């Protein structure tokens, strides 16, 4: 009886793991860029465009690259008409998963995509991210509106 129960438990675990992998869908075809590849691309800022598909709160909390275009992954296809096609694109997310999906979408639509990058991965490999600091509240504006 214990053997049967163990076998059922093992089979259930395997089935759930396979179901979770199936829901993720196929992995991205995009190349995941290394820190040195990103750094090389960033030496030509007039030829590169960073498309960061993270939420603004993720960028604020984790940091990002100094100049980027922020488009949520859900909005990317609708935003294609106003994304420049004359630059090499680096798609960015936290660990390159969403960036890989974004890179695939961009490449499929004729953009020149260098690959996907993870901001946190880049930082862990020694890269420097820009941290966004919220400005202090403007107390003078509050005083003026009260008077």
C-alpha positions in Angstrom: 0.0 0.0 0.0 2.8 2.4 0.8 4.5 1.6 -2.5 1.3 2.3 -4.4 0.8 5.6 -2.5 4.4 6.7 -3.2 4.0 5.8 -6.9 0.7 7.8 -7.2 2.4 10.8 -5.5 5.4 10.6 -7.8 3.2 10.4 -10.9 1.1 13.4 -9.7 4.2 15.4 -9.2 5.6 14.6 -12.7 2.2 15.4 -14.3 2.0 18.8 -12.6 5.6 19.6 -13.6 4.8 18.7 -17.2 1.6 20.8 -17.1 3.5 23.8 -15.8 6.1 23.5 -18.5 3.4 23.2 -21.2 1.7 26.4 -20.0 5.0 28.4 -20.3 4.9 27.7 -24.0 7.9 27.4 -26.2 11.1 29.1 -25.2 12.3 32.2 -27.0 14.5 31.9 -30.0 16.3 35.1 -29.0 19.9 35.1 -28.1 20.5 36.0 -24.4 23.2 38.6 -24.4 26.1 38.5 -22.0 27.4 41.5 -20.1 30.3 42.0 -22.5 28.0 41.8 -25.6 25.7 44.4 -24.0 28.6 46.6 -23.1 29.9 46.3 -26.7 26.6 47.3 -28.1 26.3 50.3 -25.7 29.6 51.7 -27.1 27.5 52.8 -30.1 24.6 54.6 -28.5 23.5 56.1 -31.8 23.0 52.7 -33.3 21.2 50.9 -30.3 17.7 51.1 -28.8 16.9 49.4 -25.5 13.3 48.3 -25.3 12.6 47.5 -21.6 9.4 45.5 -21.2 9.3 45.6 -17.4 6.7 47.4 -15.4 7.7 50.9 -14.1 7.8 49.7 -10.5 10.4 47.0 -11.5 12.6 49.5 -13.2 12.3 51.8 -10.2 13.1 49.0 -7.7 15.8 47.2 -9.7 17.2 49.9 -11.9 17.8 50.0 -15.6 19.9 51.3 -18.4 20.3 55.1 -18.7 18.3 55.5 -21.8 15.5 53.1 -22.9 12.0 52.8 -24.3 9.6 51.3 -21.9 6.8 49.2 -23.4 5.0 46.6 -21.5 5.1 43.2 -23.1 1.3 43.1 -23.4 1.4 46.4 -25.4 4.4 45.6 -27.6 2.6 44.6 -30.7 0.3 47.6 -30.7 3.4 49.8 -30.1 5.4 48.5 -33.1 4.5 51.4 -35.5 6.3 54.0 -33.3 9.4 51.9 -32.4 12.3 53.0 -34.6 13.5 50.3 -37.1 16.9 52.0 -37.9 18.6 50.8 -34.7 19.7 47.5 -33.3 17.4 46.5 -30.4 18.3 45.1 -27.0 15.1 43.8 -25.3 15.3 43.9 -21.5 13.5 42.4 -18.7 14.6 41.2 -15.2 16.1 37.9 -16.2 15.6 37.9 -20.0 12.4 35.7 -20.1 10.0 38.5 -21.1 12.8 40.1 -23.1 13.1 36.9 -25.1 9.4 37.0 -26.0 9.7 40.7 -26.9 12.8 40.0 -29.0 10.9 37.3 -30.9 8.0 39.6 -31.5 10.3 42.4 -32.7 12.3 40.1 -35.0 9.2 38.6 -36.5 8.1 42.1 -37.4 11.3 43.1 -39.2 13.3 44.8 -36.4 17.1 44.2 -36.1 17.3 42.5 -32.7 20.6 41.8 -31.1 19.0 39.7 -28.4 17.5 39.6 -24.9 19.0 40.8 -21.7 18.2 40.5 -18.0 18.8 43.7 -16.0 19.4 41.8 -12.8 21.6 39.3 -14.6 23.6 42.1 -16.1 24.1 43.7 -12.7 25.1 40.3 -11.1 27.8 40.0 -13.8 29.2 43.4 -12.8 27.3 45.7 -15.0 26.1 49.0 -13.6 22.4 49.9 -13.7 20.9 53.4 -13.3 18.8 53.6 -10.1 15.8 55.9 -10.4 15.3 58.1 -7.3 11.9 59.7 -6.9 12.1 63.5 -6.3 11.2 64.7 -2.8 7.6 66.0 -2.4 7.2 69.7 -3.3 6.0 71.2 0.0 5.7 74.7 -1.5 3.1 73.4 -3.9 1.0 72.0 -1.0 1.3 75.3 0.9 0.2 77.3 -2.1 -2.8 75.1 -2.7 -3.9 75.4 0.9 -3.8 79.2 1.0 
